[in-house]
Amino acid sequence: MKNNTVLITGADGFIGSHLTEALVKEGANIKALSYYNSFNNWGWLESIDCQKDIEILTGDVRDHNFCNRITKNVNIVFHLAALVAIPYSYIAPDSYVDTNIKGTLNICKAALA
Ligand SMILES: NC(=O)c1ccc[n+]([C@@H]2O[C@H](COP(=O)([O-])OP(=O)(O)OC[C@H]3O[C@@H](n4cnc5c(N)ncnc54)[C@H](O)[C@@H]3O)[C@@H](O)[C@H]2O)c1
């Protein structure tokens, strides 16, 4: 992992933040994607010790142009950005399709390009 540039989507989430910490320890250069919000809150990344050792990007995987931009000059992508709350998926299913399916397609296509 040493010297690889790694993009982690969902780095602001539970698994992504722990993965971020683990890969920093292994010497990776981390670009950590946090879902944009107007409070400028980085979720679980707010409380990690290695915040100064990573680059935090904010944005949205539903935006394919944004995905194309953030995957440039990256060797490895871990895609963990998702909507995970099952009860809310019954209330707002379109947002789950847009984020989990189209967002994943955006990241995969961008990574291939
Ligand atoms: N936690 C578990 O036990 C577990 C088990 C198996 C699989 N998973 C999978 O791992 C992945 C991450 O899970 P988690 O538990 O860390 O969830 P989480 O909710 O803590 O993290 C997901 C992150 O994705 C971000 N996100 C949501 N929509 C986004 C968007 N449009 N653009 C950019 N970022 C966006 C959220 O801000 C959130 O922080 C999910 O796909 C989940 O299904 C989790």
The ligand as an SDF file (V2000), in Angstrom:
LIG
                    3D

 44 48  0  0  0  0  0  0  0  0999 V2000
  -21.3100   -1.3700    8.7110 N   0  0  0  0  0  0  0  0  0  0  0  0
  -21.4500   -2.6440    8.3880 C   0  0  0  0  0  0  0  0  0  0  0  0
  -21.5470   -3.5430    9.2600 O   0  0  0  0  0  0  0  0  0  0  0  0
  -21.4390   -3.1110    6.9460 C   0  0  0  0  0  0  0  0  0  0  0  0
  -21.4670   -4.4630    6.6630 C   0  0  0  0  0  0  0  0  0  0  0  0
  -21.4400   -4.8890    5.3290 C   0  0  0  0  0  0  0  0  0  0  0  0
  -21.4010   -3.9640    4.2960 C   0  0  0  0  0  0  0  0  0  0  0  0
  -21.3940   -2.6380    4.5940 N   0  0  0  0  0  0  0  0  0  0  0  0
  -21.3550   -1.7140    3.4640 C   0  0  0  0  0  0  0  0  0  0  0  0
  -20.1950   -0.8730    3.5570 O   0  0  0  0  0  0  0  0  0  0  0  0
  -20.5040    0.4170    3.0260 C   0  0  0  0  0  0  0  0  0  0  0  0
  -20.2360    1.4980    4.0860 C   0  0  0  0  0  0  0  0  0  0  0  0
  -21.0140    1.2230    5.2320 O   0  0  0  0  0  0  0  0  0  0  0  0
  -20.9090    2.0620    6.5990 P   0  0  0  0  0  0  0  0  0  0  0  0
  -21.4380    1.2070    7.6720 O   0  0  0  0  0  0  0  0  0  0  0  0
  -19.5380    2.6370    6.7190 O   0  0  0  0  0  0  0  0  0  0  0  0
  -22.0020    3.1930    6.3000 O   0  0  0  0  0  0  0  0  0  0  0  0
  -21.9840    4.7500    6.6940 P   0  0  0  0  0  0  0  0  0  0  0  0
  -23.3700    5.2620    6.5200 O   0  0  0  0  0  0  0  0  0  0  0  0
  -21.3280    4.9430    8.0070 O   0  0  0  0  0  0  0  0  0  0  0  0
  -21.0330    5.3470    5.5530 O   0  0  0  0  0  0  0  0  0  0  0  0
  -21.4600    5.6210    4.2460 C   0  0  0  0  0  0  0  0  0  0  0  0
  -21.0250    7.0360    3.9150 C   0  0  0  0  0  0  0  0  0  0  0  0
  -21.4170    7.3390    2.5730 O   0  0  0  0  0  0  0  0  0  0  0  0
  -21.6300    8.7320    2.4960 C   0  0  0  0  0  0  0  0  0  0  0  0
  -22.5140    9.0480    1.3830 N   0  0  0  0  0  0  0  0  0  0  0  0
  -23.8580    8.8360    1.2950 C   0  0  0  0  0  0  0  0  0  0  0  0
  -24.3320    9.3070    0.1450 N   0  0  0  0  0  0  0  0  0  0  0  0
  -23.2640    9.8500   -0.5230 C   0  0  0  0  0  0  0  0  0  0  0  0
  -23.1300   10.5050   -1.7710 C   0  0  0  0  0  0  0  0  0  0  0  0
  -24.1840   10.7070   -2.5760 N   0  0  0  0  0  0  0  0  0  0  0  0
  -21.9070   10.9250   -2.1450 N   0  0  0  0  0  0  0  0  0  0  0  0
  -20.8260   10.7400   -1.3340 C   0  0  0  0  0  0  0  0  0  0  0  0
  -20.8930   10.1200   -0.1250 N   0  0  0  0  0  0  0  0  0  0  0  0
  -22.1050    9.6780    0.2550 C   0  0  0  0  0  0  0  0  0  0  0  0
  -22.2880    9.1080    3.8250 C   0  0  0  0  0  0  0  0  0  0  0  0
  -21.9580   10.4530    4.1560 O   0  0  0  0  0  0  0  0  0  0  0  0
  -21.7090    8.0930    4.8030 C   0  0  0  0  0  0  0  0  0  0  0  0
  -20.7660    8.6520    5.6930 O   0  0  0  0  0  0  0  0  0  0  0  0
  -21.9800    0.3550    2.5940 C   0  0  0  0  0  0  0  0  0  0  0  0
  -22.0470    0.0060    1.2210 O   0  0  0  0  0  0  0  0  0  0  0  0
  -22.5350   -0.7500    3.4500 C   0  0  0  0  0  0  0  0  0  0  0  0
  -23.6870   -1.3530    2.8800 O   0  0  0  0  0  0  0  0  0  0  0  0
  -21.4120   -2.1920    5.8840 C   0  0  0  0  0  0  0  0  0  0  0  0
  1  2  1  0
  2  3  2  0
  2  4  1  0
  4  5  1  0
  4 44  2  0
  5  6  2  0
  6  7  1  0
  7  8  2  0
  8  9  1  0
  8 44  1  0
  9 10  1  0
  9 42  1  0
 10 11  1  0
 11 12  1  0
 11 40  1  0
 12 13  1  0
 13 14  1  0
 14 15  2  0
 14 16  1  0
 14 17  1  0
 17 18  1  0
 18 19  2  0
 18 20  1  0
 18 21  1  0
 21 22  1  0
 22 23  1  0
 23 24  1  0
 23 38  1  0
 24 25  1  0
 25 26  1  0
 25 36  1  0
 26 27  1  0
 26 35  1  0
 27 28  2  0
 28 29  1  0
 29 30  1  0
 29 35  2  0
 30 31  1  0
 30 32  2  0
 32 33  1  0
 33 34  2  0
 34 35  1  0
 36 37  1  0
 36 38  1  0
 38 39  1  0
 40 41  1  0
 40 42  1  0
 42 43  1  0
M  CHG  2   8   1  16  -1
M  END
$$$$
